Amino acid sequence: MDEHDPTGDEPTDDALGAIPIAARVHLSHTVVQALADLHGVDLLHLKGPAVLPGLREPGRHSSDVDVLVRPRHLPALVTALESSGWEQRTTFAAGSVFAHAANWWHDDWGWVDVHLHWPGVTVDAEHAFDIFARDLIHHPIAHRPCPVPGTAAQRLILVLHSARSGGTTDVQYAWEAADAEQQADVRSLAAELGAEVALAAGIGELEQHRDDPTYLLWRHFLEGGTRIGEWRARWAAARGVRAKSHLLTAAMRVNQDHLRMELGRPPTKEEIRAKQRERLQKARDEVRSRARSQWEARVRKR
């Protein structure tokens, strides 16, 4: 899952009938695909059991189902999920920096992470889906053929995910193990999707894009840093007045989806206010620390 990965309110395996997580995820993929087929929804299965052989470290397992849905089919998919017992737990707006995904939970089938687009891709989401689906493969998951992106697209998806996660072994298998022709195919696909900077971040070439507005954001994903540093990076990456205005609003607001996952239940008004106070105090502390560091640096230069 992503940075909005639920940790507080997921029942244990005992609560799910002692089904091993890996087996449950495989079965959940097939259930979601059956619903998609029934409701005429175009989607692609990503990561986990959807990864083609050889592109990921053996033995790695996912704890949820990741799917990329054709954006105009999202309402139909939501209807299908919620009519079958899934409950939405996070929104797209609050889910991540990229507002790219939201989570649904089912007491029997677990988590489904629904993606409208993939972080790092900058072209229109509908067009991006067409590109990702262009060379799709029907890959068997729990004995049911499920549509997954082709090999080059899967390599790109895994590298971009690694960049946003601060680096993973996916780069070793999806990029470093690829030959020159395969890497060229990934670079070509990244250019078509407007994902050159994100790809560069994943494969160690980010410094070639220091002038790009998203440079600081990808560097933050790779290296980490303070909360203020993250917001500075997000501000630099935000395009247009509307995006920057939305960012200012988000900076001042407690993410109630995240708080719910921390608590394992919906937060009370007092808990939201307490979290807001904690958020503001942390911001003040970081500002003071930054100001002190800058002052000490100036003193040393004298």
Residue pairs with C-beta under 8 A, 6 or more apart in sequence:
1 63
1 64
1 66
1 103
1 111
1 113
2 95
2 96
2 101
2 113
2 164
3 96
3 97
4 90
4 94
4 95
4 96
4 101
4 103
4 257
4 258
4 261
5 63
5 261
6 89
6 90
6 103
6 105
6 111
6 261
7 261
7 262
8 260
8 261
8 262
8 263
8 264
8 265
9 89
9 105
9 260
9 261
9 263
9 264
9 265
10 105
10 110
10 111
11 107
13 19
13 20
13 21
15 107
16 24
16 107
16 108
16 110
17 108
19 27
21 61
21 63
21 110
22 61
24 109
24 110
25 48
25 49
25 61
25 62
25 63
25 64
25 65
25 110
26 49
26 141
26 142
27 109
27 142
28 64
28 65
28 106
28 109
28 110
28 112
29 45
29 48
29 49
29 50
29 65
29 141
29 142
29 144
29 146
30 141
30 142
30 143
30 144
30 146
31 84
31 109
32 43
32 45
32 65
32 67
32 81
32 112
33 43
33 45
33 141
33 144
33 146
33 147
34 144
35 41
35 77
35 80
35 81
35 84
36 42
36 43
36 77
36 80
38 80
39 76
39 77
39 79
39 80
40 73
40 76
41 69
41 70
41 73
41 76
41 77
41 80
42 69
42 70
42 73
42 129
42 133
43 67
43 68
43 69
43 70
43 73
43 77
43 147
44 50
44 67
44 68
44 129
44 132
44 133
44 136
44 147
44 148
44 149
45 65
45 66
45 67
45 139
45 141
45 146
45 147
45 148
46 66
46 67
46 68
46 115
46 148
46 149
46 157
47 62
47 66
47 157
47 158
47 161
48 61
48 62
48 64
48 65
48 66
49 62
49 141
49 142
50 66
50 139
50 141
50 146
50 148
51 148
51 154
51 158
52 137
52 139
52 148
52 151
52 154
54 173
54 177
55 151
55 154
55 155
55 158
55 170
55 173
55 174
56 158
56 169
56 170
56 173
56 174
57 169
57 170
57 172
57 173
60 169
63 110
63 111
64 103
64 110
64 111
64 112
64 113
65 109
65 110
65 111
65 112
65 113
66 113
66 115
67 112
67 113
67 114
67 115
68 115
68 116
68 117
68 118
68 129
68 132
69 77
69 114
69 115
69 116
69 129
70 126
70 129
70 133
71 116
71 117
71 125
71 126
71 129
72 126
74 114
74 116
77 114
78 88
78 114
81 104
81 106
81 112
81 114
82 88
82 104
84 106
85 106
85 107
85 108
85 109
86 104
86 105
86 106
86 109
86 112
87 104
87 105
87 106
88 102
88 103
88 104
89 103
89 104
89 105
89 257
89 260
89 261
90 102
90 103
90 257
90 261
91 102
91 257
92 99
92 100
92 101
92 102
92 116
93 99
93 250
94 255
94 256
94 257
94 258
95 101
95 102
95 103
95 257
96 119
97 119
97 217
97 234
98 117
98 119
100 115
100 116
100 117
100 118
100 119
101 113
101 114
101 115
101 116
102 113
102 114
103 111
103 112
103 113
103 114
104 111
104 112
104 114
105 111
105 112
106 112
116 125
117 125
117 128
117 129
118 128
118 132
118 157
118 160
119 160
119 161
119 164
119 198
120 160
120 163
120 164
120 195
120 197
120 198
120 199
120 201
121 128
121 160
121 193
121 194
121 195
121 198
122 193
122 194
122 195
123 131
123 192
123 193
123 194
128 193
131 153
131 189
131 192
131 193
132 149
132 153
132 157
133 147
133 149
134 150
135 149
135 150
135 151
135 152
135 153
136 147
136 148
136 149
136 150
137 147
137 148
137 149
137 150
138 145
138 146
138 147
138 148
139 145
139 146
139 147
139 148
140 146
148 154
149 157
151 182
152 182
152 185
152 186
152 188
152 189
153 189
154 174
155 174
155 175
155 178
155 182
155 186
156 186
156 189
156 190
156 193
156 195
156 199
158 170
158 171
158 173
158 174
159 170
159 171
159 174
159 175
159 186
159 199
159 202
159 203
160 195
160 198
160 199
160 202
161 168
161 170
162 168
162 170
162 171
162 174
162 202
163 198
163 199
163 201
163 202
163 218
163 221
163 222
164 198
164 221
165 221
166 221
166 222
166 223
166 224
167 222
171 202
171 203
175 183
175 186
175 202
175 203
178 186
186 199
187 196
187 199
189 195
190 196
190 198
190 199
196 209
197 206
197 209
197 212
197 214
197 215
197 218
198 214
198 218
199 205
200 206
200 208
200 209
200 218
201 218
201 219
201 221
201 222
206 215
206 218
206 219
206 222
209 215
213 236
213 237
213 239
214 236
214 237
215 236
216 232
216 233
216 236
216 237
217 233
217 234
217 236
217 237
219 233
220 229
220 230
220 233
226 286
226 290
227 282
227 283
227 286
228 283
228 286
228 287
228 290
231 247
231 251
234 247
235 244
235 247
238 244
238 246
238 247
254 272
254 275
254 276
254 279
256 267
256 272
259 267
259 271
259 272
259 275
260 266
260 267
263 271
267 275
